[in-house]
C-alpha cells in the first residue's frame, strides 16, 4: 500500500515495522516497489520502469533483479522515505491537476500546478530525510507525471469531477476503486505541521493545503486556484539539495521577518509623528524638538532620513519571499 496513516501520520514502512515488531520479533528486511505503473499496462506487457526501495541495499538489488525482464526495468535504492513520500504526495498533486482540468484552466495551468506540486513534494521529502535524486526520479516526479496526465488515473479523474462541481462524497460513492489522494491530503497537512516549523507553512505548500481545503469544503475549486495565483512572489528555489540547505533558508527567512518587523515599527513611529503634526498644525522638526528624545525617530533606531520613505525601502529590499 502507499500513503500516510491518518491517525499516526506515519509512512507505510513505519506502520509495517511497528506492527510486525509488536510480538518482540525482529522484522526482516522490507522492500517497497513504486513508480509509474498502471496495473492494466503492466498486465498487458507494456514497457514499464519501476524502483525497488529497501534499507538493505542487497535486498533492493535482489528484488529488482527478480522483477526485471525485457518489458520491465527495475532500479534499486535504499531511500525508502523518498519512495514513500513520492508515492503519497503525487496522488494529492493529481487531484489538483484533475481539478484544474475540470475547471478547464488549460494545459499551461495544469503543467504549472504539477511542477509546483513536485516542489512541495521535494521540500517535504527533504525535511523527512529523503534524497533529492529519489524525489526527482521514477518514484517521485516520474510517478507524478503518469498520475497527473494519465487517462486511467483514479486521483486525476476524481479531481476532474470535483472541478466540474460534483461533491466528494457523491464521487466516492459512485467509484468502485479508491482515490488515495483524498485521505492522504488531510494526513499530509498534519504531517507538514508537525515536520515543517517554518513561518506560514501554508504558503510553502499552497497546492497541498489548497486541495485539502477544497475537499473539506473550506473553499470552492475556483477559489482555491484563485488563491494559488495570488500567492506572494518568490524565487523558484530549485537548488535545494538537503535538510541543511532548508535550515539555512529558514534562518534567512527568520532574519527577513525581523527586518520587516523593524520596518513596520519605523512606519508606526512615523505615522504617530505625522498624526501629531496634523493635530498640532506644526512641522516635523518643531514637533520632534518639543516631544524630546523619547518620541523621536532615533529612539526607535531610525534616523529621519530612514523614516522618510519606509515603504519604498521595504519594497526594494524584500520583493520576494524566501521559501
C-alpha positions in Angstrom: 0.0 0.0 0.0 1.0 3.6 -0.1 0.2 6.9 1.6 0.3 8.1 5.1 -1.6 6.7 8.1 -4.1 9.4 9.1 -4.1 8.8 12.8 -0.4 8.4 13.4 0.9 10.4 10.4 3.4 7.5 9.8 4.7 6.3 6.5 4.0 2.8 5.4 7.4 1.3 6.4 6.9 2.8 9.9 3.5 1.2 10.2 4.7 -2.2 9.0 7.7 -2.2 11.2 5.7 -1.2 14.2 3.0 -3.8 13.5 5.4 -6.7 12.9 7.6 -5.9 15.9 4.7 -5.9 18.4 5.4 -9.5 19.3 9.0 -8.7 20.0 10.3 -10.4 16.9 13.0 -9.0 14.6 11.5 -7.5 11.5 13.1 -8.9 8.3 14.3 -6.5 5.6 11.4 -5.0 3.7 11.2 -3.9 0.1 8.9 -1.4 -1.5 8.0 -1.0 -5.1 6.9 2.2 -6.7 7.0 4.2 -10.0 4.7 5.0 -12.9 3.0 1.6 -13.4 -0.7 1.5 -14.2 -1.7 -2.1 -13.5 -3.6 -2.5 -16.8 -0.5 -1.7 -18.8 1.8 -3.9 -16.7 -0.6 -6.8 -17.1 -0.6 -6.4 -20.9 3.2 -6.4 -21.1 3.6 -2.7 -21.8 7.1 -1.4 -21.2 7.4 -0.1 -17.6 10.2 1.1 -15.3 10.0 0.8 -11.5 12.1 1.4 -8.5 12.6 -1.0 -5.6 13.5 0.5 -2.2 14.9 -1.2 0.8 17.0 -0.1 3.7 19.0 -3.2 2.9 20.8 -2.5 -0.4 21.3 -6.2 -1.1 17.5 -6.8 -0.7 16.7 -3.9 -3.0 19.0 -5.2 -5.7 17.8 -8.8 -5.4 14.1 -7.9 -5.7 14.9 -5.6 -8.7 16.7 -8.5 -10.4 13.7 -10.8 -9.8 11.3 -8.3 -11.3 13.4 -7.2 -14.3 12.5 -8.5 -17.7 12.6 -7.4 -21.4 9.5 -5.3 -20.7 10.1 -4.2 -17.1 13.1 -2.2 -16.0 13.7 -2.2 -12.2 16.1 0.1 -10.4 17.2 -0.2 -6.8 17.6 2.3 -4.0 18.0 2.4 -0.2 15.9 5.6 0.1 12.7 4.1 1.4 11.5 7.5 2.8 11.9 9.2 -0.6 10.0 6.4 -2.4 7.1 6.5 0.0 6.8 10.3 0.1 6.7 10.4 -3.7 4.1 7.7 -3.8 1.9 9.6 -1.3 2.2 13.2 -2.4 1.8 12.5 -6.1 -1.8 11.5 -5.5 -2.6 14.9 -4.0 -0.9 16.6 -6.9 -3.0 14.5 -9.3 -6.2 15.7 -7.5 -5.0 19.3 -8.1 -4.3 18.6 -11.8 -7.7 17.0 -12.2 -9.4 19.9 -10.6 -7.7 22.2 -13.0 -8.8 20.1 -15.9 -12.4 20.1 -14.6 -12.3 23.9 -14.3 -10.9 24.0 -17.9 -8.0 26.1 -16.9 -5.8 24.8 -19.8 -2.6 22.9 -20.2 -0.4 25.8 -19.0 -2.2 25.9 -15.6 -2.1 22.1 -15.3 1.6 22.0 -16.1 2.4 24.8 -13.6 0.4 23.0 -10.9 2.1 19.7 -11.4 5.6 21.4 -11.4 4.9 23.4 -8.3 3.4 20.4 -6.7 6.6 18.5 -7.3 8.5 21.3 -5.5 6.2 20.8 -2.5 6.9 17.0 -2.7 10.6 17.6 -2.7 10.5 20.1 0.2 8.6 17.7 2.4 10.7 14.8 1.4 14.0 16.5 2.2 12.6 17.5 5.6 11.8 13.9 6.3 15.3 12.8 5.2 14.7 11.7 1.6 17.3 12.1 -1.1 16.7 14.6 -3.8 17.6 12.1 -6.5 14.8 9.8 -5.4 12.2 12.5 -5.5 13.2 13.6 -9.0 13.3 10.0 -10.2 10.7 7.4 -11.0 9.1 7.1 -7.6 8.7 10.9 -7.3 8.4 13.1 -10.4 8.1 10.1 -12.7 5.1 8.6 -11.0 3.6 12.1 -10.6 3.6 12.7 -14.3 1.8 9.4 -15.0 -0.8 10.0 -12.3 -1.4 13.6 -13.3 -1.7 13.2 -17.0 -2.7 9.5 -17.5 -6.2 8.7 -18.6 -6.5 5.8 -16.1 -5.5 7.8 -13.0 -8.2 7.5 -10.3 -7.0 10.6 -8.5 -6.9 12.7 -11.6 -10.4 11.6 -12.6 -11.6 12.3 -9.0 -10.1 15.8 -9.2 -11.7 16.5 -12.6 -15.1 15.6 -11.2 -14.6 17.9 -8.2 -13.6 20.7 -10.6 -16.8 20.2 -12.5 -18.8 20.8 -9.4 -19.5 17.3 -8.0 -19.4 16.6 -4.3 -16.6 14.4 -3.0 -19.0 12.2 -1.1 -21.0 11.5 -4.2 -17.9 10.8 -6.2 -16.5 8.3 -3.8 -19.9 6.6 -3.5 -20.0 6.1 -7.3 -16.5 4.7 -7.5 -15.5 1.0 -7.1 -11.9 2.0 -6.6 -10.1 4.2 -4.1 -8.7 7.6 -4.8 -5.9 7.5 -2.2 -5.2 11.3 -2.5 -8.4 12.2 -0.6 -7.4 10.8 2.8 -3.7 11.5 2.1 -4.3 15.2 1.6 -5.6 15.6 5.1 -2.9 13.4 6.6 -0.2 15.4 4.8 -1.5 18.6 6.4 -1.0 17.2 9.8 2.4 15.7 8.9 3.6 19.1 7.4 2.5 21.0 10.5 4.5 18.5 12.7 7.5 18.5 10.5 8.0 21.9 8.9 8.4 24.5 11.6 8.9 27.4 9.2 6.8 30.5 9.1 3.4 30.2 7.3 3.7 26.6 6.0 0.5 27.1 4.1 2.5 29.4 1.8 5.2 26.8 1.4 2.7 24.1 0.4 -0.2 26.0 -1.3 -1.2 23.1 -3.5 -1.4 20.5 -0.8 -3.2 22.9 1.6 -5.5 24.1 -1.2 -6.6 20.6 -2.2 -7.3 19.8 1.5 -9.4 22.9 1.9 -11.4 22.1 -1.3 -12.0 18.5 -0.1 -13.2 19.9 3.3 -15.4 22.5 1.7 -13.5 25.4 3.0 -13.0 26.8 -0.5 -14.5 26.1 -3.8 -12.3 24.7 -6.5 -12.2 28.0 -8.3 -11.5 29.9 -5.1 -8.6 27.5 -4.4 -6.9 28.2 -7.6 -7.5 31.9 -7.4 -5.8 31.9 -4.0 -2.8 30.0 -5.6 -2.5 32.7 -8.2 -2.4 35.4 -5.5 0.4 33.8 -3.5 3.4 36.1 -2.8 6.0 36.3 -5.5 9.1 34.2 -4.6 12.3 32.7 -6.0 11.6 29.3 -7.7 14.2 27.8 -5.3 15.0 24.6 -7.3 18.6 24.5 -6.0 17.6 22.8 -2.7 19.5 19.6 -2.1 19.1 18.6 1.5 17.9 19.5 5.0 20.9 21.6 5.7 20.0 24.0 2.8 16.5 24.1 4.0 17.7 25.0 7.5 19.8 27.8 6.1 16.8 29.2 4.2 14.7 29.1 7.4 17.4 31.2 9.1 17.4 33.7 6.2 13.6 33.8 6.4 13.7 34.5 10.2 16.1 37.4 9.6 13.8 38.7 6.9 10.8 38.6 9.3 12.8 40.5 11.9 13.8 43.2 9.4 10.2 43.5 8.3 9.1 43.9 11.9 11.7 46.7 12.4 10.5 48.4 9.3 6.9 48.1 10.5 8.0 49.7 13.8 9.6 52.6 12.0 6.4 53.1 10.0 4.4 53.2 13.2 6.7 55.9 14.7 6.4 57.9 11.5 2.6 57.5 11.4 2.4 58.7 15.1 4.6 61.8 14.3 2.5 62.7 11.2 -0.7 62.4 13.2 0.6 64.7 15.9 1.9 67.1 13.3 -1.6 67.2 11.7 -3.3 67.7 15.0 -1.0 70.5 16.2 -0.6 72.1 12.8 3.2 72.2 13.1 6.1 71.0 11.1 8.0 67.8 11.9 11.3 69.4 13.1 9.5 71.6 15.8 7.4 68.6 16.9 10.5 66.3 17.4 12.3 69.1 19.4 9.2 69.6 21.5 8.5 66.0 22.2 12.1 65.2 23.1 14.3 62.1 22.5 11.8 59.6 24.0 9.4 60.0 21.0 12.0 60.9 18.3 12.7 58.6 15.4 16.3 58.0 16.8 14.8 56.3 19.9 13.4 53.6 17.6 16.8 53.1 15.9 15.7 55.1 12.9 17.1 58.3 11.5 14.8 60.9 9.9 16.3 60.0 6.6 15.5 56.3 7.0 12.0 57.3 8.0 11.4 59.4 5.0 10.4 56.6 2.7 10.0 53.3 4.7 7.6 51.8 2.3 9.8 52.1 -0.7 12.8 50.8 1.3 10.8 47.7 2.2 9.7 47.0 -1.3 13.3 47.4 -2.7 14.8 45.1 0.0 12.2 42.3 0.1 10.5 41.9 -3.3 10.3 38.2 -2.9 9.6 35.8 0.0 12.2 33.3 0.9 10.8 29.8 0.9 
